[in-house]
Amino acid sequence: MSGTLNLKRSVIVGCGGYLPEKVVTNHDLAKIVDTSDEWITERTGIRKRHFAAKDQPTSELAVKAAHVALQNARIRAEDLDLIVVATATPDRTLPSTAVIVQGKLGNNKGLAFDVAGVCAGFLLALNVVDNFLKSGQGKYALVIGAEAMTSLLDMGDRRTCVLFGDGAGAVVVEAKNRDDIGGDRGVLGVHLQSDGHLHNILYSDGGPSTNGKVGKLRMDGQEVYRHAVTKLTDSAKRILASHELMVDDIDWFIPHQANIRIIESVAQKLKFPMDKVVLTVQDHANTSAASIPLALWVASAEGRVKAGDLILHEAIGGGLIWGSALVRF
């Protein structure tokens, strides 16, 4: 298997995204909870977010993003060998949202399953797919981060309800022979870690085997912030060092869009210029597993991220689970 691993590279060949039609501004939230546009913007950088309709499940968001990514990659859904959905807001307890997406896409030959990494879910899904493809278990894969985070929000809790939005982002990944791609393109590496001792600082207070409820999102914001800055900075340094790269070698930093303060603090510690950081948090808020692929889709559609650019991704989510990825676009 080692020979196969050395010959294959997982290359992103298409990006897509979808944001629900309903836009909710900070001023809108100030009408239903004790907050203000100034308070939210100063602390988070968020100005607006998108809310899914009541009859719009996560799978629908995922399918819409998938169609855009497939069209961008010029790949048919029937050609997919693997569909992995990262989500904390599945349509149902079972089956997986991925198989529902698979059915809606009209694919019946591939393997489909979910991964649960919350905000780090997209990196987890990308890592899983990368290992599948490099080991020769397929040619085309679809990686989707999709979230209906509003289904977990307590709209009376201003500490959390102002932070999140709904949406989906997707990438099509193709297994290519290294000899056939120029510039060392593809997923260069993913670094992930978790620490279950910290599970109680970001969690849902419901579950099938505990109280039989979906639950609402609960968070110790100060602790999450502290761990996010230190752990993401450490992860970035680790993955850069493991590939003998410097910050100056990175063309774009596209992190999980949780909070502008976290992003700015990590960039400052890495000495990474903010004009090379892709920001969508102001328009999307925190869309959890969808935030990185959504930001990548926006940046590539705008022509900022181009083929051959070296991208550093980072994310941290409930668990805690966190990590980084290096991708040559």
Secondary structure, DSSP 8 states (H G I E B T S, - for coil): -HHHHHHEEEEEEEEEEE--SEEEEHHHHHTTSS--HHHHHHHH---EEEE--TT--HHHHHHHHHHHHHHHHT--GGG-SEEEEE-SS-SSSSS-HHHHHHHHHT--SSEEEEE--GGGHHHHHHHHHHHHHHTTS-SEEEEEEEEEGGGG--TT-HHHHTTB-EEEEEEEEEEEEGGGSSTT-EEEEEEEEE-GGGGGGEEES--TTTTSS---EEE-HHHHHHHHHHHHHHHHHHHHHHTT--GGG-SEEEE--S-HHHHHHHHHHHT--GGGB---HHHH-B-GGGHHHHHHHHHHHTTSS-TT-EEEEEEEETTTEEEEEEEE-
